Amino acid sequence: MIGYLNSADKSVLESFPICIIGAGAAGISLAISLSRQGKRVLIIEGGDWDETPESLDAYIGKSSTPHPQTTEFRYQRFGGTTHLWGGRCVPLDPHDFENRPHVPDSGWPAGATDILNYYSEALDYCDAGENDFRISAFGANAKPIFSEVSKLAPELNEYIERYSLPTDFGKKYRDELTNSSNVFVLLRTRCISLNCIPENPGSVSSITLHDGLRKLEISVNRLILAGGGIETTRLMLVSRKNNPGWNHLDTSLGKYYACHYDLIFGALRFHSEKPVFDFQKTLEGIYARRKLQFSAEFQAQHGLLNSAFRLHFPAYADPSHGSGVMSTIYLAKSILKPEYQAILNHGVNQSAQEGQSIKHLINIIMDMRSVIKFAFDWLFKIKLAKRKIPYTLVANRNGTFPIEFNSEQVPDVSNRIELLEELDRFGMQRVAVYWKLTDLDIASGVKSFNLLKAQLEKTNACQLEFDQKELERSVRNALPVGGHHMGTTRMGTNPSSSVVDLNCKVHGVNNLFIASASVFTTNSHANLTLTIVALALRLAKHLSSHD
Ligand SMILES: Cc1cc2nc3c(=O)[nH]c(=O)nc-3n(C[C@H](O)[C@H](O)[C@H](O)COP(=O)(O)OP(=O)(O)OC[C@H]3O[C@@H](n4cnc5c(N)ncnc54)[C@H](O)[C@@H]3O)c2cc1C
C-alpha cells in the first residue's frame, strides 16, 4: 500500500505496530525482512519515487572544509542514497569490534560480533554474491595480485572487495513492499519530531509528520530511525530538545562523527610482471577487485588504524597519463553527477589544469582504438548491463600504479553534528557537520605508507616510490570519503558514552531503535552499506523475536 500525507487516514497509520522512518538501504532491508516474517510495518519516507524539486531543501546545512556539502552524497527519495552508490561491499573485520588499546574509544559491546553472521544475507540483499572475500572466490587457481605477495603474509594479506549491481534498493524492493498487505509506504512525508509525554520520557508516544503543507501527529508503538547517518542524528537532536528526560544522551549524541579518509599517493613500480589490476568476476559472476591489508596483529603491533591499499589509476585531469579513454571521461565530466565529478578532480591542482584540454584531445586522437573499445564497453558493460562494471580502470602509461589508501578514523568527540538555528521549510533545525583528521589519524596514515614500503621491499617484484617529505603533508590533506556518515549515535553498554545498546535500542527509551551507520562504534576502513544492511537484518530479527 502507498499513500501521501494529505490523503492518509490517521487511524490506519496508527494501526501499524512498527514504524520505520526512512526508506534507504537500512529502512528498506528492515521493512523487507520484517514483512517477510509477517510483521506489519509503516514506512515514512521524506522523498517520493524520484527526486522532487523541493527534496534538496531539507538537506541544506553547513559543513567544515574539506567535508562535502550536506546536500551532496545523500539522496531523499524512495531507495535513499542507493540511487547513486558505487556498490562496493566490504565487511568489517572481527578485530574492528575489539577494544584496541591504540584506538581511543574503540570496542563495540560484547556480543556485537554476531553482526558478522548477517553478512551472507546482507550480501544477498545487495546482489553481491557469497560471503567470501578471499581470492579463491575467483577460482582455486586464481592468480595473486602479484607473484610474490604470499611471501608478505601473515603481515600483509590480499583480499577482494565485491561489487553490487549496484542495486538501487528503491527499484529492487518497490514492488514487493507496495504489493505487501503488511506494509504501508507513506511518501513525501518527513518526520520532524519524536514526542514523549513528560511523565514518561522512556517511551516515544507519538511522532510529528509534515509534508510541507499538512502537519499530523500520530501515535507509535515501536519506532525505528533509518534516515541515514546525518538525518537520523538530526531527528534525535531535535527531539532531545523537546524531551528533557533524554539528557542522559548528551555526552554522545551527535558526537564521534567519522568518515573514512582517502588518499592517493606514491607510485608502485613493478620490475617485470604486470600485476592484476582490472576487475574480475568471481565464480558466481560478481565484479570484484583486489586490496592489500595489514593483519590485525600487525596493526596492533604498530599502533595502526584499520586500512586498505589498492592499485589506483593516474589522475584523470593530468593528460600525461596518455590515455584517450581517461581524457574522454575527463572532458565529458560536466555530464556526470557532482559527486562523481569530485572523484575526477580528486587530488588535482585546478589552476595547473588550465589549458590542458588540447593535450587531452591529442590523447583521444592518438588513442582512438581504445576510445572506440571503451565506447562499446560503456554501452554494453555499463549502460545496458544489469550488472555494471563498477568503474573504468586504465593503467598508467609509465607502468606505475598510484596507491589508493582508505583508512578508519579514530572516534573523536570534537567531530560532530550540531543543530543550527536556521529552520528548513518543515520548521526543523538544519545541521552543521564538523569534520577533521586527528593527529592519531595522520600518524597512522604516515606509518602505514612507510610500513607498506618496507614490506614491499622484501619482494623482488616491486617497489613503492614516494617523496618522504611529501608524505605527512599529503596524509594531512587526505579527504573524507563522501557519503560515509558514521558514529553519532554510537553503540555501547554505557549511556554516558553511547546512544544505543547492543540491540540498537536507544538507552533509556524502550520503543526507539536506530538502523544506520550512525550506530557504528568504530568505523573500520570498509565501505559502510553492507554493514548497515547487516545491522538492519539483525534488528529485524530482534524486533520479531521480541514482539
Ligand atoms: C556517490 C556515492 C557512492 C557511494 N558508494 C558506496 C559504495 O561503493 N559502497 C558503500 O558501501 N556505500 C557507498 N555509498 C554510501 C551509501 O550510499 C550509503 O551508505 C547508504 O545509502 C546509506 O543508507 P541509509 O539507509 O543509511 O541512508 P540513505 O540511503 O541516505 O536513506 C535514508 C532515507 O531516509 C529518508 N529520511 C531521512 N530523514 C527522514 C525524515 N526525518 N523523515 C522521513 N524520511 C527521512 C531519506 O529521504 C532517505 O531516503 C556511496 C554514496 C554515494 C553518494
The ligand as an SDF file (V2000), in Angstrom:
LIG
                    3D

 53 58  0  0  0  0  0  0  0  0999 V2000
   28.4490    8.6550   -4.9630 C   0  0  0  0  0  0  0  0  0  0  0  0
   28.2870    7.6710   -3.8370 C   0  0  0  0  0  0  0  0  0  0  0  0
   28.9670    6.4610   -3.8860 C   0  0  0  0  0  0  0  0  0  0  0  0
   28.8190    5.5510   -2.8460 C   0  0  0  0  0  0  0  0  0  0  0  0
   29.4520    4.3560   -2.9570 N   0  0  0  0  0  0  0  0  0  0  0  0
   29.3380    3.4530   -1.9690 C   0  0  0  0  0  0  0  0  0  0  0  0
   29.9460    2.1740   -2.0970 C   0  0  0  0  0  0  0  0  0  0  0  0
   30.5820    1.8720   -3.1050 O   0  0  0  0  0  0  0  0  0  0  0  0
   29.7960    1.3010   -1.0600 N   0  0  0  0  0  0  0  0  0  0  0  0
   29.1000    1.6210    0.0730 C   0  0  0  0  0  0  0  0  0  0  0  0
   29.0240    0.7880    0.9780 O   0  0  0  0  0  0  0  0  0  0  0  0
   28.4750    2.8050    0.1960 N   0  0  0  0  0  0  0  0  0  0  0  0
   28.5790    3.7270   -0.7890 C   0  0  0  0  0  0  0  0  0  0  0  0
   27.9390    4.9290   -0.6680 N   0  0  0  0  0  0  0  0  0  0  0  0
   27.1890    5.2220    0.5700 C   0  0  0  0  0  0  0  0  0  0  0  0
   25.7910    4.5800    0.5540 C   0  0  0  0  0  0  0  0  0  0  0  0
   25.0330    5.1000   -0.4800 O   0  0  0  0  0  0  0  0  0  0  0  0
   25.1250    4.8510    1.9060 C   0  0  0  0  0  0  0  0  0  0  0  0
   25.9480    4.3030    2.9090 O   0  0  0  0  0  0  0  0  0  0  0  0
   23.7650    4.1900    2.0710 C   0  0  0  0  0  0  0  0  0  0  0  0
   22.9110    4.5040    1.0080 O   0  0  0  0  0  0  0  0  0  0  0  0
   23.1560    4.6720    3.3920 C   0  0  0  0  0  0  0  0  0  0  0  0
   21.9320    4.0090    3.5850 O   0  0  0  0  0  0  0  0  0  0  0  0
   20.8960    4.5540    4.6690 P   0  0  0  0  0  0  0  0  0  0  0  0
   19.6770    3.7460    4.5040 O   0  0  0  0  0  0  0  0  0  0  0  0
   21.5500    4.6120    5.9820 O   0  0  0  0  0  0  0  0  0  0  0  0
   20.6370    6.0930    4.2440 O   0  0  0  0  0  0  0  0  0  0  0  0
   20.0530    6.6960    2.8920 P   0  0  0  0  0  0  0  0  0  0  0  0
   20.3100    5.7790    1.7620 O   0  0  0  0  0  0  0  0  0  0  0  0
   20.5700    8.0770    2.7760 O   0  0  0  0  0  0  0  0  0  0  0  0
   18.4750    6.7070    3.1130 O   0  0  0  0  0  0  0  0  0  0  0  0
   17.8560    7.4800    4.1080 C   0  0  0  0  0  0  0  0  0  0  0  0
   16.4210    7.7530    3.6720 C   0  0  0  0  0  0  0  0  0  0  0  0
   15.7300    8.2940    4.7790 O   0  0  0  0  0  0  0  0  0  0  0  0
   14.9340    9.3860    4.3660 C   0  0  0  0  0  0  0  0  0  0  0  0
   14.8160   10.3030    5.5140 N   0  0  0  0  0  0  0  0  0  0  0  0
   15.8150   10.9040    6.1830 C   0  0  0  0  0  0  0  0  0  0  0  0
   15.3340   11.6210    7.2030 N   0  0  0  0  0  0  0  0  0  0  0  0
   13.9930   11.4930    7.1710 C   0  0  0  0  0  0  0  0  0  0  0  0
   12.9460   12.0180    7.9610 C   0  0  0  0  0  0  0  0  0  0  0  0
   13.1800   12.8120    9.0110 N   0  0  0  0  0  0  0  0  0  0  0  0
   11.6660   11.6770    7.6360 N   0  0  0  0  0  0  0  0  0  0  0  0
   11.4030   10.8510    6.5870 C   0  0  0  0  0  0  0  0  0  0  0  0
   12.3760   10.3380    5.8060 N   0  0  0  0  0  0  0  0  0  0  0  0
   13.6530   10.6510    6.0910 C   0  0  0  0  0  0  0  0  0  0  0  0
   15.6870    9.9980    3.2080 C   0  0  0  0  0  0  0  0  0  0  0  0
   14.7970   10.6940    2.3580 O   0  0  0  0  0  0  0  0  0  0  0  0
   16.3220    8.7710    2.5500 C   0  0  0  0  0  0  0  0  0  0  0  0
   15.5230    8.2720    1.5240 O   0  0  0  0  0  0  0  0  0  0  0  0
   28.0260    5.8570   -1.7090 C   0  0  0  0  0  0  0  0  0  0  0  0
   27.3180    7.0630   -1.6650 C   0  0  0  0  0  0  0  0  0  0  0  0
   27.4460    7.9640   -2.7180 C   0  0  0  0  0  0  0  0  0  0  0  0
   26.6660    9.2310   -2.6730 C   0  0  0  0  0  0  0  0  0  0  0  0
  1  2  1  0
  2  3  1  0
  2 52  2  0
  3  4  2  0
  4  5  1  0
  4 50  1  0
  5  6  2  0
  6  7  1  0
  6 13  1  0
  7  8  2  0
  7  9  1  0
  9 10  1  0
 10 11  2  0
 10 12  1  0
 12 13  2  0
 13 14  1  0
 14 15  1  0
 14 50  1  0
 15 16  1  0
 16 17  1  0
 16 18  1  0
 18 19  1  0
 18 20  1  0
 20 21  1  0
 20 22  1  0
 22 23  1  0
 23 24  1  0
 24 25  2  0
 24 26  1  0
 24 27  1  0
 27 28  1  0
 28 29  2  0
 28 30  1  0
 28 31  1  0
 31 32  1  0
 32 33  1  0
 33 34  1  0
 33 48  1  0
 34 35  1  0
 35 36  1  0
 35 46  1  0
 36 37  1  0
 36 45  1  0
 37 38  2  0
 38 39  1  0
 39 40  1  0
 39 45  2  0
 40 41  1  0
 40 42  2  0
 42 43  1  0
 43 44  2  0
 44 45  1  0
 46 47  1  0
 46 48  1  0
 48 49  1  0
 50 51  2  0
 51 52  1  0
 52 53  1  0
M  END
$$$$
